[in-house]
């Protein structure tokens, strides 16, 4: 994590799911190590707006999407969408099938 990493979440009407904002590697890492552990096991890697991210899929659609902003070899920002209203408009695509060579 970059020393000044920013974490931002959009939870809609469910603010208990995640803090709205955190700043700094120590604060973000502490949150990830405590509250994020239950969430992490559900995450799958994904391309989000063409960049690295995560998705938590469910049969009815994603329940969370995260975007990682990276500079060099450090994460500079984490944006997490947990707002059901925003997630309802998200278009997802299944992973591409592996190609044979």
MOPAC internal coordinates of N, CA, C and O (Angstrom, degrees):
PM7 1SCF
backbone

  N    0.0000 0     0.00 0     0.00 0    0    0    0
  C    1.4494 1     0.00 0     0.00 0    1    0    0
  C    1.5247 1   110.09 1     0.00 0    2    1    0
  O    1.2310 1   121.43 1   -39.16 1    3    2    1
  N    1.3049 1   114.88 1   140.84 1    3    2    1
  C    1.4555 1   120.44 1   173.39 1    5    3    2
  C    1.5436 1   107.90 1   -66.16 1    6    5    3
  O    1.2310 1   119.27 1   -35.71 1    7    6    5
  N    1.3292 1   119.01 1   144.29 1    7    6    5
  C    1.4676 1   120.45 1  -179.26 1    9    7    6
  C    1.5329 1   113.84 1   -54.21 1   10    9    7
  O    1.2310 1   119.95 1   149.00 1   11   10    9
  N    1.3432 1   117.70 1   -31.00 1   11   10    9
  C    1.4628 1   121.54 1  -178.86 1   13   11   10
  C    1.5245 1   112.24 1  -108.33 1   14   13   11
  O    1.2310 1   120.05 1  -151.46 1   15   14   13
  N    1.3334 1   117.51 1    28.54 1   15   14   13
  C    1.4588 1   121.43 1  -179.12 1   17   15   14
  C    1.5298 1   110.47 1   -52.80 1   18   17   15
  O    1.2310 1   121.16 1   -38.11 1   19   18   17
  N    1.3237 1   115.39 1   141.89 1   19   18   17
  C    1.4645 1   121.41 1   178.31 1   21   19   18
  C    1.5235 1   108.94 1  -112.84 1   22   21   19
  O    1.2310 1   120.63 1   -45.32 1   23   22   21
  N    1.3242 1   116.41 1   134.68 1   23   22   21
  C    1.4538 1   123.11 1   175.08 1   25   23   22
  C    1.5172 1   106.77 1  -116.29 1   26   25   23
  O    1.2310 1   120.97 1   -48.30 1   27   26   25
  N    1.3309 1   115.74 1   131.70 1   27   26   25
  C    1.4651 1   120.14 1   179.20 1   29   27   26
  C    1.5175 1   107.70 1  -138.02 1   30   29   27
  O    1.2310 1   120.39 1   -42.49 1   31   30   29
  N    1.3235 1   116.86 1   137.51 1   31   30   29
  C    1.4562 1   119.50 1   177.39 1   33   31   30
  C    1.5230 1   110.33 1  -130.52 1   34   33   31
  O    1.2310 1   122.00 1   -30.73 1   35   34   33
  N    1.3265 1   113.77 1   149.27 1   35   34   33
  C    1.4585 1   121.86 1   174.20 1   37   35   34
  C    1.5200 1   106.19 1  -117.17 1   38   37   35
  O    1.2310 1   120.68 1   -69.13 1   39   38   37
  N    1.3221 1   116.30 1   110.87 1   39   38   37
  C    1.4558 1   120.99 1  -174.95 1   41   39   38
  C    1.5279 1   113.38 1  -109.74 1   42   41   39
  O    1.2310 1   120.17 1   175.76 1   43   42   41
  N    1.3194 1   117.28 1    -4.24 1   43   42   41
  C    1.4597 1   119.70 1  -178.19 1   45   43   42
  C    1.5119 1   110.60 1    63.04 1   46   45   43
  O    1.2310 1   120.67 1    51.04 1   47   46   45
  N    1.3292 1   116.32 1  -128.96 1   47   46   45
  C    1.4657 1   120.10 1  -177.57 1   49   47   46
  C    1.5322 1   112.19 1   -90.24 1   50   49   47
  O    1.2310 1   120.43 1  -159.96 1   51   50   49
  N    1.3447 1   116.78 1    20.04 1   51   50   49
  C    1.4637 1   121.45 1   179.01 1   53   51   50
  C    1.5383 1   110.71 1  -125.96 1   54   53   51
  O    1.2310 1   119.90 1  -116.21 1   55   54   53
  N    1.3483 1   117.79 1    63.79 1   55   54   53
  C    1.4629 1   120.57 1  -174.71 1   57   55   54
  C    1.5232 1   114.60 1   -64.99 1   58   57   55
  O    1.2310 1   119.47 1   163.70 1   59   58   57
  N    1.3134 1   118.61 1   -16.30 1   59   58   57
  C    1.4672 1   121.31 1  -179.92 1   61   59   58
  C    1.5291 1   112.39 1   -71.98 1   62   61   59
  O    1.2310 1   119.71 1   166.82 1   63   62   61
  N    1.3376 1   118.15 1   -13.18 1   63   62   61
  C    1.4616 1   120.66 1  -177.15 1   65   63   62
  C    1.5238 1   113.87 1   -69.90 1   66   65   63
  O    1.2310 1   120.06 1   144.79 1   67   66   65
  N    1.3153 1   117.49 1   -35.21 1   67   66   65
  C    1.4688 1   120.94 1  -177.37 1   69   67   66
  C    1.5186 1   108.99 1  -163.82 1   70   69   67
  O    1.2310 1   120.47 1   -27.39 1   71   70   69
  N    1.3240 1   116.70 1   152.61 1   71   70   69
  C    1.4683 1   118.54 1   175.44 1   73   71   70
  C    1.5286 1   109.93 1   -65.99 1   74   73   71
  O    1.2310 1   120.64 1   -31.37 1   75   74   73
  N    1.3087 1   116.39 1   148.63 1   75   74   73
  C    1.4635 1   120.76 1  -179.94 1   77   75   74
  C    1.5226 1   111.34 1   -64.98 1   78   77   75
  O    1.2310 1   120.33 1   143.94 1   79   78   77
  N    1.3327 1   116.98 1   -36.06 1   79   78   77
  C    1.4629 1   119.79 1  -178.00 1   81   79   78
  C    1.5266 1   110.10 1  -157.28 1   82   81   79
  O    1.2310 1   121.73 1   -35.39 1   83   82   81
  N    1.3179 1   114.29 1   144.61 1   83   82   81
  C    1.4661 1   122.79 1   172.42 1   85   83   82
  C    1.5184 1   107.04 1  -137.43 1   86   85   83
  O    1.2310 1   120.72 1   -24.91 1   87   86   85
  N    1.3337 1   116.23 1   155.09 1   87   86   85
  C    1.4684 1   119.84 1  -179.67 1   89   87   86
  C    1.5133 1   109.21 1  -140.07 1   90   89   87
  O    1.2310 1   120.98 1   -44.97 1   91   90   89
  N    1.3282 1   115.73 1   135.03 1   91   90   89
  C    1.4550 1   121.48 1   175.75 1   93   91   90
  C    1.5175 1   112.64 1   100.82 1   94   93   91
  O    1.2310 1   121.24 1   -35.83 1   95   94   93
  N    1.3214 1   115.24 1   144.17 1   95   94   93
  C    1.4639 1   121.20 1  -175.70 1   97   95   94
  C    1.5215 1   112.13 1   -59.49 1   98   97   95
  O    1.2310 1   119.71 1   138.16 1   99   98   97
  N    1.3132 1   118.15 1   -41.84 1   99   98   97
  C    1.4626 1   120.26 1  -177.64 1  101   99   98
  C    1.5282 1   111.79 1   -64.78 1  102  101   99
  O    1.2310 1   120.81 1   134.20 1  103  102  101
  N    1.3288 1   116.06 1   -45.80 1  103  102  101
  C    1.4645 1   120.45 1  -178.26 1  105  103  102
  C    1.5324 1   111.22 1   -66.75 1  106  105  103
  O    1.2310 1   120.18 1   136.32 1  107  106  105
  N    1.3267 1   117.26 1   -43.68 1  107  106  105
  C    1.4693 1   121.19 1   179.63 1  109  107  106
  C    1.5250 1   110.53 1   -66.29 1  110  109  107
  O    1.2310 1   120.03 1   136.20 1  111  110  109
  N    1.3224 1   117.54 1   -43.80 1  111  110  109
  C    1.4685 1   121.05 1   179.38 1  113  111  110
  C    1.5262 1   110.83 1   -63.82 1  114  113  111
  O    1.2310 1   120.00 1   139.30 1  115  114  113
  N    1.3103 1   117.60 1   -40.70 1  115  114  113
  C    1.4653 1   121.04 1   178.89 1  117  115  114
  C    1.5307 1   110.08 1   -61.36 1  118  117  115
  O    1.2310 1   120.48 1   135.13 1  119  118  117
  N    1.3121 1   116.68 1   -44.87 1  119  118  117
  C    1.4714 1   120.36 1   179.04 1  121  119  118
  C    1.5367 1   110.64 1   -63.40 1  122  121  119
  O    1.2310 1   120.27 1   136.28 1  123  122  121
  N    1.3264 1   117.09 1   -43.72 1  123  122  121
  C    1.4654 1   120.67 1   179.85 1  125  123  122
  C    1.5231 1   111.41 1   -63.17 1  126  125  123
  O    1.2310 1   120.38 1   140.75 1  127  126  125
  N    1.3248 1   116.88 1   -39.25 1  127  126  125
  C    1.4644 1   120.90 1  -177.50 1  129  127  126
  C    1.5296 1   112.30 1   -73.05 1  130  129  127
  O    1.2310 1   119.91 1   153.08 1  131  130  129
  N    1.3095 1   117.78 1   -26.92 1  131  130  129
  C    1.4612 1   119.80 1  -178.16 1  133  131  130
  C    1.5245 1   110.71 1   -99.17 1  134  133  131
  O    1.2310 1   119.83 1   109.47 1  135  134  133
  N    1.2985 1   117.93 1   -70.53 1  135  134  133
  C    1.4642 1   121.60 1  -175.57 1  137  135  134
  C    1.5299 1   113.38 1   -78.09 1  138  137  135
  O    1.2310 1   120.07 1   154.20 1  139  138  137
  N    1.3056 1   117.47 1   -25.80 1  139  138  137
  C    1.4609 1   120.32 1  -176.08 1  141  139  138
  C    1.5162 1   115.14 1   -80.79 1  142  141  139
  O    1.2310 1   119.61 1   166.87 1  143  142  141
  N    1.3018 1   118.34 1   -13.13 1  143  142  141
  C    1.4675 1   120.94 1  -175.25 1  145  143  142
  C    1.5198 1   112.39 1   -62.05 1  146  145  143
  O    1.2310 1   119.92 1   135.53 1  147  146  145
  N    1.3303 1   117.76 1   -44.47 1  147  146  145
  C    1.4703 1   120.55 1   179.13 1  149  147  146
  C    1.5209 1   110.84 1   -63.45 1  150  149  147
  O    1.2310 1   121.00 1   142.99 1  151  150  149
  N    1.3098 1   115.69 1   -37.01 1  151  150  149
  C    1.4633 1   122.90 1  -178.20 1  153  151  150
  C    1.5281 1   111.32 1   -71.54 1  154  153  151
  O    1.2310 1   120.35 1   141.96 1  155  154  153
  N    1.3141 1   116.94 1   -38.04 1  155  154  153
  C    1.4713 1   122.02 1  -172.95 1  157  155  154
  C    1.5229 1   113.14 1   -60.82 1  158  157  155
  O    1.2310 1   119.76 1   144.67 1  159  158  157
  N    1.3178 1   118.06 1   -35.33 1  159  158  157
  C    1.4656 1   119.71 1  -177.73 1  161  159  158
  C    1.5215 1   112.45 1   -68.41 1  162  161  159
  O    1.2310 1   120.10 1   162.93 1  163  162  161
  N    1.3302 1   117.41 1   -17.07 1  163  162  161
  C    1.4620 1   121.70 1   179.88 1  165  163  162
  C    1.5268 1   113.08 1   -91.79 1  166  165  163
  O    1.2310 1   120.46 1   165.99 1  167  166  165
  N    1.3256 1   116.73 1   -14.01 1  167  166  165
  C    1.4621 1   122.02 1  -173.08 1  169  167  166
  C    1.5216 1   112.56 1   -76.00 1  170  169  167
  O    1.2310 1   121.68 1   -34.50 1  171  170  169
  N    1.3200 1   114.40 1   145.50 1  171  170  169
  C    1.4570 1   122.05 1   172.29 1  173  171  170
  C    1.5205 1   107.79 1  -126.63 1  174  173  171
  O    1.2310 1   120.15 1   -35.20 1  175  174  173
  N    1.3268 1   117.32 1   144.80 1  175  174  173
  C    1.4649 1   118.70 1   177.87 1  177  175  174
  C    1.5294 1   110.04 1   -64.85 1  178  177  175
  O    1.2310 1   121.41 1   -32.18 1  179  178  177
  N    1.3308 1   114.91 1   147.82 1  179  178  177
  C    1.4600 1   120.15 1  -178.91 1  181  179  178
  C    1.5201 1   110.05 1  -155.24 1  182  181  179
  O    1.2310 1   121.18 1   -23.26 1  183  182  181
  N    1.3166 1   115.34 1   156.74 1  183  182  181
  C    1.4572 1   120.76 1   167.54 1  185  183  182
  C    1.5212 1   106.34 1   -89.06 1  186  185  183
  O    1.2310 1   120.53 1   -55.49 1  187  186  185
  N    1.3071 1   116.60 1   124.51 1  187  186  185
  C    1.4620 1   122.14 1  -179.66 1  189  187  186
  C    1.5169 1   107.16 1  -120.25 1  190  189  187
  O    1.2310 1   120.85 1   -65.51 1  191  190  189
  N    1.3088 1   115.99 1   114.49 1  191  190  189
  C    1.4695 1   121.10 1  -175.75 1  193  191  190
  C    1.5253 1   111.26 1    52.56 1  194  193  191
  O    1.2310 1   120.43 1  -144.12 1  195  194  193
  N    1.3225 1   116.78 1    35.88 1  195  194  193
  C    1.4547 1   122.03 1   177.35 1  197  195  194
  C    1.5124 1   115.26 1    84.42 1  198  197  195
  O    1.2310 1   119.76 1  -179.40 1  199  198  197
  N    1.3259 1   118.07 1     0.60 1  199  198  197
  C    1.4613 1   121.45 1  -178.65 1  201  199  198
  C    1.5156 1   111.44 1  -122.18 1  202  201  199
  O    1.2310 1   120.82 1    -4.13 1  203  202  201
  N    1.3319 1   116.03 1   175.87 1  203  202  201
  C    1.4616 1   119.29 1  -178.34 1  205  203  202
  C    1.5247 1   111.60 1   -69.19 1  206  205  203
  O    1.2310 1   121.82 1   -38.74 1  207  206  205
  N    1.3324 1   114.12 1   141.26 1  207  206  205
  C    1.4456 1   118.65 1   179.00 1  209  207  206
  C    1.5066 1   111.47 1  -167.07 1  210  209  207
  O    1.2310 1   121.44 1    12.69 1  211  210  209
  N    1.3257 1   114.84 1  -167.31 1  211  210  209
  C    1.4613 1   121.81 1   179.40 1  213  211  210
  C    1.5220 1   108.33 1  -137.30 1  214  213  211
  O    1.2310 1   121.72 1   -21.21 1  215  214  213
  N    1.3297 1   114.32 1   158.79 1  215  214  213
  C    1.4525 1   121.21 1   173.87 1  217  215  214
  C    1.5203 1   107.71 1  -139.74 1  218  217  215
  O    1.2310 1   121.17 1   -35.90 1  219  218  217
  N    1.3145 1   115.37 1   144.10 1  219  218  217
  C    1.4634 1   120.95 1   171.41 1  221  219  218
  C    1.5226 1   105.20 1  -112.02 1  222  221  219
  O    1.2310 1   120.86 1   -78.67 1  223  222  221
  N    1.3348 1   115.96 1   101.33 1  223  222  221
  C    1.4623 1   119.31 1  -176.41 1  225  223  222
  C    1.5294 1   111.95 1   -80.53 1  226  225  223
  O    1.2310 1   121.27 1   -23.35 1  227  226  225
  N    1.3092 1   115.18 1   156.65 1  227  226  225
  C    1.4601 1   123.34 1   173.34 1  229  227  226
  C    1.5281 1   106.82 1  -147.58 1  230  229  227
  O    1.2310 1   119.49 1   -19.41 1  231  230  229
  N    1.3017 1   118.59 1   160.59 1  231  230  229
  C    1.4690 1   120.36 1  -178.62 1  233  231  230
  C    1.5287 1   113.68 1   -56.54 1  234  233  231
  O    1.2310 1   120.14 1   149.54 1  235  234  233
  N    1.3196 1   117.34 1   -30.46 1  235  234  233
  C    1.4626 1   120.62 1  -178.84 1  237  235  234
  C    1.5195 1   113.90 1   -91.49 1  238  237  235
  O    1.2310 1   119.82 1   177.70 1  239  238  237
  N    1.3184 1   117.95 1    -2.30 1  239  238  237
  C    1.4653 1   122.68 1  -178.04 1  241  239  238
  C    1.5072 1   109.21 1   130.20 1  242  241  239
  O    1.2310 1   120.04 1    -8.01 1  243  242  241
  N    1.3258 1   117.53 1   171.99 1  243  242  241
  C    1.4609 1   120.17 1  -176.10 1  245  243  242
  C    1.5266 1   111.46 1   -64.26 1  246  245  243
  O    1.2310 1   121.19 1   -37.20 1  247  246  245
  N    1.3420 1   115.33 1   142.80 1  247  246  245
  C    1.4676 1   119.76 1   175.28 1  249  247  246
  C    1.5287 1   110.69 1  -103.14 1  250  249  247
  O    1.2310 1   120.90 1   171.50 1  251  250  249
  N    1.3313 1   115.89 1    -8.50 1  251  250  249
  C    1.4607 1   120.17 1   175.04 1  253  251  250
  C    1.5250 1   108.80 1  -161.46 1  254  253  251
  O    1.2310 1   121.47 1   -34.39 1  255  254  253
  N    1.3128 1   114.78 1   145.61 1  255  254  253
  C    1.4667 1   121.84 1   174.09 1  257  255  254
  C    1.5187 1   106.95 1  -138.02 1  258  257  255
  O    1.2310 1   120.99 1   -45.04 1  259  258  257
  N    1.3212 1   115.72 1   134.96 1  259  258  257
  C    1.4514 1   120.47 1   178.82 1  261  259  258
  C    1.5201 1   110.75 1  -127.20 1  262  261  259
  O    1.2310 1   120.83 1   -38.67 1  263  262  261
  N    1.2932 1   116.01 1   141.33 1  263  262  261
  C    1.4619 1   123.16 1   178.21 1  265  263  262
  C    1.5187 1   108.11 1  -116.35 1  266  265  263
  O    1.2310 1   120.60 1   -48.49 1  267  266  265
  N    1.3095 1   116.46 1   131.51 1  267  266  265
  C    1.4612 1   122.08 1   177.08 1  269  267  266
  C    1.5200 1   108.96 1  -107.24 1  270  269  267
  O    1.2310 1   120.43 1   -52.34 1  271  270  269
  N    1.2957 1   116.77 1   127.66 1  271  270  269
  C    1.4739 1   121.27 1   173.61 1  273  271  270
  C    1.5271 1   106.06 1  -100.97 1  274  273  271
  O    1.2310 1   121.47 1   -50.60 1  275  274  273
  N    1.3244 1   114.80 1   129.40 1  275  274  273
  C    1.4600 1   120.09 1  -174.25 1  277  275  274
  C    1.5229 1   109.58 1  -127.00 1  278  277  275
  O    1.2310 1   121.20 1   -43.37 1  279  278  277
  N    1.3298 1   115.31 1   136.63 1  279  278  277
  C    1.4595 1   122.22 1   173.92 1  281  279  278
  C    1.5199 1   106.85 1  -127.42 1  282  281  279
  O    1.2310 1   120.99 1   -58.79 1  283  282  281
  N    1.3103 1   115.72 1   121.21 1  283  282  281
  C    1.4565 1   119.37 1  -176.21 1  285  283  282
  C    1.5123 1   109.01 1    65.23 1  286  285  283
  O    1.2310 1   120.23 1    60.68 1  287  286  285
  N    1.3130 1   117.16 1  -119.32 1  287  286  285
  C    1.4650 1   121.01 1   179.26 1  289  287  286
  C    1.5309 1   111.89 1  -114.99 1  290  289  287
  O    1.2310 1   120.34 1  -157.80 1  291  290  289
  N    1.3445 1   116.96 1    22.20 1  291  290  289
  C    1.4572 1   119.87 1  -177.53 1  293  291  290
  C    1.5261 1   111.74 1  -126.55 1  294  293  291
  O    1.2310 1   121.06 1   -37.22 1  295  294  293
  N    1.3246 1   115.57 1   142.78 1  295  294  293
  C    1.4574 1   121.02 1   173.53 1  297  295  294
  C    1.5221 1   107.49 1   -78.07 1  298  297  295
  O    1.2310 1   120.70 1   -57.07 1  299  298  297
  N    1.3292 1   116.26 1   122.93 1  299  298  297
  C    1.4646 1   121.11 1  -179.02 1  301  299  298
  C    1.5193 1   112.69 1  -101.25 1  302  301  299
  O    1.2310 1   120.15 1   158.35 1  303  302  301
  N    1.3359 1   117.31 1   -21.65 1  303  302  301
  C    1.4607 1   120.55 1   179.53 1  305  303  302
  C    1.5205 1   110.16 1  -155.48 1  306  305  303
  O    1.2310 1   121.55 1   -33.27 1  307  306  305
  N    1.3196 1   114.63 1   146.73 1  307  306  305
  C    1.4590 1   122.82 1   174.73 1  309  307  306
  C    1.5151 1   106.65 1  -128.88 1  310  309  307
  O    1.2310 1   120.99 1   -58.53 1  311  310  309
  N    1.3258 1   115.71 1   121.47 1  311  310  309
  C    1.4574 1   120.62 1   178.13 1  313  311  310
  C    1.5176 1   107.33 1  -116.17 1  314  313  311
  O    1.2310 1   120.42 1   -56.51 1  315  314  313
  N    1.3251 1   116.81 1   123.49 1  315  314  313
  C    1.4534 1   122.44 1  -174.91 1  317  315  314
  C    1.5220 1   109.78 1  -120.02 1  318  317  315
  O    1.2310 1   120.72 1   -54.92 1  319  318  317
  N    1.3201 1   116.22 1   125.08 1  319  318  317
  C    1.4674 1   121.43 1   178.19 1  321  319  318
  C    1.5187 1   108.20 1  -106.87 1  322  321  319
  O    1.2310 1   121.21 1   -62.77 1  323  322  321
  N    1.3272 1   115.29 1   117.23 1  323  322  321
  C    1.4562 1   123.11 1   177.81 1  325  323  322
  C    1.5260 1   111.27 1  -121.91 1  326  325  323
  O    1.2310 1   120.22 1  -178.54 1  327  326  325
  N    1.3127 1   117.18 1     1.46 1  327  326  325
  C    1.4617 1   123.48 1  -176.99 1  329  327  326
  C    1.5288 1   109.73 1   -75.62 1  330  329  327
  O    1.2310 1   119.66 1   -65.67 1  331  330  329
  N    1.3406 1   118.26 1   114.33 1  331  330  329
  C    1.4619 1   120.22 1  -178.37 1  333  331  330
  C    1.5274 1   113.39 1   -56.11 1  334  333  331
  O    1.2310 1   119.71 1   144.63 1  335  334  333
  N    1.3186 1   118.16 1   -35.37 1  335  334  333
  C    1.4604 1   120.50 1   179.79 1  337  335  334
  C    1.5278 1   110.99 1   -64.63 1  338  337  335
  O    1.2310 1   120.03 1   137.27 1  339  338  337
  N    1.3137 1   117.56 1   -42.73 1  339  338  337
  C    1.4745 1   120.51 1   177.72 1  341  339  338
  C    1.5168 1   111.27 1   -69.50 1  342  341  339
  O    1.2310 1   120.42 1   138.97 1  343  342  341
  N    1.3367 1   116.80 1   -41.03 1  343  342  341
  C    1.4617 1   120.54 1  -178.20 1  345  343  342
  C    1.5229 1   111.86 1   -66.74 1  346  345  343
  O    1.2310 1   119.80 1   153.23 1  347  346  345
  N    1.3209 1   117.99 1   -26.77 1  347  346  345
  C    1.4658 1   121.24 1   179.91 1  349  347  346
  C    1.5213 1   112.21 1   -63.09 1  350  349  347
  O    1.2310 1   120.40 1   154.57 1  351  350  349
  N    1.3246 1   116.84 1   -25.43 1  351  350  349
  C    1.4614 1   120.19 1  -178.50 1  353  351  350
  C    1.5258 1   113.46 1   -95.63 1  354  353  351
  O    1.2310 1   120.28 1  -177.23 1  355  354  353
  N    1.3268 1   117.07 1     2.77 1  355  354  353
  C    1.4616 1   120.91 1  -177.46 1  357  355  354
  C    1.5291 1   110.14 1   -79.02 1  358  357  355
  O    1.2310 1   121.32 1   -44.45 1  359  358  357
  N    1.3080 1   115.08 1   135.55 1  359  358  357
  C    1.4568 1   121.05 1   175.54 1  361  359  358
  C    1.5172 1   107.63 1  -101.99 1  362  361  359
  O    1.2310 1   120.54 1   -55.13 1  363  362  361
  N    1.3275 1   116.56 1   124.87 1  363  362  361
  C    1.4595 1   120.81 1   178.12 1  365  363  362
  C    1.5173 1   109.29 1  -117.15 1  366  365  363
  O    1.2310 1   121.24 1   -25.08 1  367  366  365
  N    1.2971 1   115.24 1   154.92 1  367  366  365
  C    1.4482 1   122.25 1   178.25 1  369  367  366
  C    1.5243 1   107.94 1  -124.95 1  370  369  367
  O    1.2310 1   120.60 1   -38.47 1  371  370  369
  N    1.3264 1   116.45 1   141.53 1  371  370  369
  C    1.4682 1   117.54 1   177.36 1  373  371  370
  C    1.5280 1   110.27 1   -66.01 1  374  373  371
  O    1.2310 1   120.61 1   -24.88 1  375  374  373
  N    1.3220 1   116.44 1   155.12 1  375  374  373
  C    1.4725 1   118.74 1   177.74 1  377  375  374
  C    1.5205 1   110.15 1   -58.46 1  378  377  375
  O    1.2310 1   120.59 1   -34.34 1  379  378  377
  N    1.3010 1   116.48 1   145.66 1  379  378  377
  C    1.4573 1   120.97 1   177.70 1  381  379  378
  C    1.5218 1   109.16 1   -68.84 1  382  381  379
  O    1.2310 1   121.34 1   -36.39 1  383  382  381
  N    1.3135 1   115.04 1   143.61 1  383  382  381
  C    1.4608 1   119.60 1   177.36 1  385  383  382
  C    1.5290 1   109.31 1   -69.30 1  386  385  383
  O    1.2310 1   120.12 1   -35.37 1  387  386  385
  N    1.3167 1   117.37 1   144.63 1  387  386  385
  C    1.4636 1   119.29 1   177.82 1  389  387  386
  C    1.5243 1   110.36 1   -60.91 1  390  389  387
  O    1.2310 1   120.79 1   -35.46 1  391  390  389
  N    1.3053 1   116.09 1   144.54 1  391  390  389
  C    1.4736 1   120.25 1   177.16 1  393  391  390
  C    1.5071 1   110.38 1   -96.73 1  394  393  391
  O    1.2310 1   121.26 1   -34.10 1  395  394  393
  N    1.3029 1   115.19 1   145.90 1  395  394  393
  C    1.4566 1   120.12 1   176.68 1  397  395  394
  C    1.5067 1   110.25 1   -87.30 1  398  397  395
  O    1.2310 1   121.04 1   -35.70 1  399  398  397
  N    1.2785 1   115.62 1   144.30 1  399  398  397
  C    1.4673 1   119.60 1   178.61 1  401  399  398
  C    1.4779 1   110.04 1  -113.20 1  402  401  399
  O    1.2310 1   120.10 1   180.00 1  403  402  401

